Amino acid sequence: MLKKIVTGLVIVLIIIQFFQPDKNESNDQKANISTKYAISDEVSHILENACNDCHSNQTNYPFYAHVQPVGWWLNGHVEEGKEHLNFSEFTNLSIADQNHQFEEIVEVIEENEMPLESYTYLGLHPEASLSDKEKTSLITWAKEQMSYLKSNYPADSLKRKKRGEQHH
């Protein structure tokens, strides 16, 4: 009986390898954050190593992403990450949403919510583990971008409208 169960599981594991999720490799950068905002080499390096795999249109997949069901799990993380923040689509957002995204970047870094522990757990992706200096650099950069927006746009354009709220 146990032999039949193990054989069945092996067959299922082999079959699911043929069902690979679509890869996040479009690399469409027309609305990339760098087309509008100044990004130093240091911040660019941090974003590339710690953020872009889940927050852009170009993911560098580890070898194990091709093994199911791990690939499906990783794909879910990438899709969820892009729903929250996508640097490749950043300038498509309203000015208020762009400003809000910078606020969120500051908040999740200050509260150590990013990068996800599951991304850096057990030494995986050590390049994504942010040092205190890197965290400070990202926070400073995001706050500088918020200051840029504040000095170049009317204050009411930087606030997100609540549902049901209308312009008068």
N, C-alpha and C positions, 0 to 999 in steps of 0.2 A: 504494500500500500504506500509506504513512504517513498519507494522508488518511483511509483507513478506520479506522486505529487511533485517530487523533485524534477522529474522529466517534464511534466507539464509546465512548471515554472521556468525551466530552461527554454522551452519552446516559446513561451510567452515573451521572455526577455529577448530572444532572437527576433521574433516577429516585430516587436515594438521598435527595434533599431531602424526599421524601414520607414518609420513615421517621424521624420525630423521636423522640428519647428522652423519657420522662416527665420533666417538670420537677419540681425539688425546691422546691415552693412551697406545701406544706400549711400551713406556719406554725403547726402545733400546738405550743402553748407550755405545756401543762398541767404538764409535768415539767421545765420550763426551769430552768436553774441559778439564775436570779434569784428563783425562788419559795422558795428555801431559804438562799441565800448572799448576803451583802452585796456589792454591786458598785457602786463609786464611778462617778460620771459619766465620769471619765477612763478607767477600765478598760472601762466599757460602750462608750465611743466606740472604743477600740482593738479590742475584740472585734467590734464591728459592722463596722469598716472592714477589719480584717486577718484575721479568723477565721471569721466566721459564714457566708460564702458556701460554705465547704466543711465547716463543723462545726456546722451547725444545719439545721432543717427549712425554712429560707427563704433561697434563693439569689437574689441579684440578678444576672441573666445579662447579659453584654455582648452587643452586637449580633451578634458573630460566632458566638455559641453556636447560632444558628439555621441555620448553614451546616454541612452534613455533609461530611466526617466529623469536623470540629472539634467539633461538638456532642456526638458520641458520646464523644470523647476527654475533653472537659470533664465530661460526666456520669460517666465512670469515676473521675475525680479526686474529684468530689463524693461519690460513693458510698463510695469508699475512705476519704476524710476522715471521713465520718460513722461508718464502722465503727470507726475509731480513737478518735474523740471526737465526741460530738454534744451540744452545749450544750442543745438543745431536749429531749433525753431524759435529761438528766443525773441527775435525782433518781429515776429508775426504777432506777438502779444500786444495788447494795448499798453500804453505808457504806465497806467495804473498797475496792471498786472506785472510788468517788468519791475517796477519799483517794489511791488509786493514780493516778487521772487528774490530780489536782493535782501529784503528783510528776512525772508525764510532762510536764505543761505547763512546769514549771520546767526539766526536762532538755532538751526540744527547743528552748526559747528560749535557754538557756545555750549549747547546742551549735550555735546558728544553723541548726537543721534546719527551722524554721518562721519565717515562711511559706516555702513551697517557692520555690526560685529560679525555677522555670518559671512561677510565678504573678506574679512581679515582674520577670521578664526583659524586657529591651528597653524598660523604662519602663512596661510594662503594670501596671495596678493600683498606681500609686505610693503610694496611701493605705495599702496593705498593707505597704510597706517600713517596718519598725519602727526607730525611732531608739533610741539607747542608753537614753534616758530612758523611752521606752515599754516597752522590754524590762525595765528595772528595775521599772517599775510593775506589769507583769504578773507578774513573778517574786515581788515583794513580796506582791502580792494572793494569789497561789496559796499561798505559804507561810503567810500569815495564815489562809487557809481550812483548811490542814492543822493549824495550831495550834488553831483553833476546834474541829475534829473531835477532836483529841487531848484537849482539855479537857472535851469533852462526851460522849465515848464511851469504853468500856473499851478498853485497848490491844489486846487480842486481837481486837476487832471491826474494827480498822483494818488488819489484816494479811490479805492475800489467801491463801486456802487453796490449797495445792499440790494437784495432781491426786492423787486417792487418799487425801488426808489427811481424817480424820474428826474430828468433835467427840467428846471423851470426857467 
